[in-house]
Amino acid sequence: MWFLCVFFHRLLDYRRPEVESLAELFGAFGSAEDGGRAHPLSLEWSLPENHHIDSPFHFVDLPSEEVARNIARRSLLVKGIYELWGEGATHNDLEKAIRGFPEERKSPYLKPESSFRIIVDSFGKVMSFQEQNDRILGLGYIPFKGRVDLSNPDHKFWLMEIDDNGENNGLPPVVVKRIFFGREVGAADRKLLPTYQLKSRKYIGPTSMDAEIAFLMVNQGLAQPGKLIYDPFVGTGSILVAAAHFGAMTMGADIDIRIVRDGRGPDWPPFPAPQLRVSFVQNDASLLRSLLQPDLRLRLFLAGRRSDLSQEISSLSKRTKSTLIFLR
Ligand SMILES: C[S@@+](CC[C@H](N)C(=O)[O-])C[C@H]1O[C@@H](n2cnc3c(N)ncnc32)[C@H](O)[C@@H]1O
């Protein structure tokens, strides 16, 4: 099934790889148990006519709506994934395309008992409220029968317009004017980054990693419950925070006790001066909890209580002379 995948315009080279990783995570290539598909695992992609790879608009072939929805919800760089009902260079072309889109694909979403909302979005230009309203009224040929619900609709439809990038804006001409209309299948979780951005964290240090990059890394690392994510250069734990958010068991080590011990929150509060030695895990679990729990709101996982891993951790700790952090 082909979907329209709209990306945010940032970290351009990471966008498709993140989707590919999440496709693997959500079973697009088959699970290991059923043999999976042959490596390399990769999706089929294409671009709108005359669009460059840096365009926000891409088409991607995914096995199901469920996979598309899961990818969109978890991705950092996907703004949304849509079932495309039509596209065109002009509104007339768009109308023709939408009218030609199969009735049986449209009618389940146009029923009187389901509510809907149409959102107008533009790239590379600003549209006034009036213009957005005019665009919505211009879609009168689509026989919506349900009621409009702006806050919690059953179905969201998007009209997205992009203009030619001006030649003098210093950017390569990545697109030509195009208008897309589609049903939203899945969209990004907009609360994730505000929740975990560095200024919201209680414990950071001079090398703390930006939350977006940390979440992107754990998406590419396929973090999920049942996986153990180990960061050998853990610092203040940003990657593990992201991995723990997705339910992975996490473990980290760092050669420098100070980065783990002496980090500060953004408001630089007085910090307890702990007597820490090599292993947090063995020596002072309550301190570790006080360091990291407020940040994570996640349970601390104590290695000592899981006998199979505790030996491993203890010997690793001695070998590396690192401080080990172990969270869940
Ligand atoms: C860029 S920082 C990591 C930042 C971390 N991602 C965070 O969010 O705070 C690199 C970390 O690697 C640690 N490090 C450097 N060399 C190391 C080594 N050989 N073994 C273990 N840790 C090391 C440093 O002490 C530093 O805390």
Ligand as a Chemical Component Dictionary entry (heavy atoms), coordinates in Angstrom:
data_LIG
# 
_chem_comp.id                   LIG 
_chem_comp.type                 NON-POLYMER 
_chem_comp.pdbx_formal_charge   0 
_chem_comp.three_letter_code    LIG 
# 
loop_
_chem_comp_atom.comp_id 
_chem_comp_atom.atom_id 
_chem_comp_atom.alt_atom_id 
_chem_comp_atom.type_symbol 
_chem_comp_atom.charge 
_chem_comp_atom.model_Cartn_x 
_chem_comp_atom.model_Cartn_y 
_chem_comp_atom.model_Cartn_z 
_chem_comp_atom.pdbx_ordinal 
LIG C1  C1  C 0  29.561 13.201 24.642 1  
LIG S1  S1  S 1  29.521 12.527 26.217 2  
LIG C2  C2  C 0  28.065 11.594 26.229 3  
LIG C3  C3  C 0  26.912 12.422 26.572 4  
LIG C4  C4  C 0  25.681 11.643 26.874 5  
LIG N1  N1  N 0  25.097 11.086 25.658 6  
LIG C5  C5  C 0  24.723 12.525 27.618 7  
LIG O1  O1  O 0  23.603 12.738 27.143 8  
LIG O2  O2  O -1 25.079 13.075 28.649 9  
LIG C6  C6  C 0  30.742 11.285 26.126 10 
LIG C7  C7  C 0  30.926 10.563 27.439 11 
LIG O3  O3  O 0  31.818 9.495  27.206 12 
LIG C8  C8  C 0  32.634 9.338  28.349 13 
LIG N2  N2  N 0  33.832 8.614  27.910 14 
LIG C9  C9  C 0  34.849 9.048  27.122 15 
LIG N3  N3  N 0  35.749 8.077  26.924 16 
LIG C10 C10 C 0  35.288 6.984  27.583 17 
LIG C11 C11 C 0  35.750 5.636  27.736 18 
LIG N4  N4  N 0  36.875 5.245  27.175 19 
LIG N5  N5  N 0  35.004 4.768  28.451 20 
LIG C12 C12 C 0  33.829 5.159  29.027 21 
LIG N6  N6  N 0  33.348 6.417  28.928 22 
LIG C13 C13 C 0  34.059 7.315  28.202 23 
LIG C14 C14 C 0  32.873 10.742 28.812 24 
LIG O4  O4  O 0  33.215 10.774 30.191 25 
LIG C15 C15 C 0  31.541 11.419 28.521 26 
LIG O5  O5  O 0  30.708 11.382 29.652 27 
# 
loop_
_chem_comp_bond.comp_id 
_chem_comp_bond.atom_id_1 
_chem_comp_bond.atom_id_2 
_chem_comp_bond.value_order 
_chem_comp_bond.pdbx_ordinal 
LIG C1  S1  SING 1  
LIG S1  C2  SING 2  
LIG S1  C6  SING 3  
LIG C2  C3  SING 4  
LIG C3  C4  SING 5  
LIG C4  N1  SING 6  
LIG C4  C5  SING 7  
LIG C5  O1  DOUB 8  
LIG C5  O2  SING 9  
LIG C6  C7  SING 10 
LIG C7  O3  SING 11 
LIG C7  C15 SING 12 
LIG O3  C8  SING 13 
LIG C8  N2  SING 14 
LIG C8  C14 SING 15 
LIG N2  C9  SING 16 
LIG N2  C13 SING 17 
LIG C9  N3  DOUB 18 
LIG N3  C10 SING 19 
LIG C10 C11 SING 20 
LIG C10 C13 DOUB 21 
LIG C11 N4  SING 22 
LIG C11 N5  DOUB 23 
LIG N5  C12 SING 24 
LIG C12 N6  DOUB 25 
LIG N6  C13 SING 26 
LIG C14 O4  SING 27 
LIG C14 C15 SING 28 
LIG C15 O5  SING 29 
# 
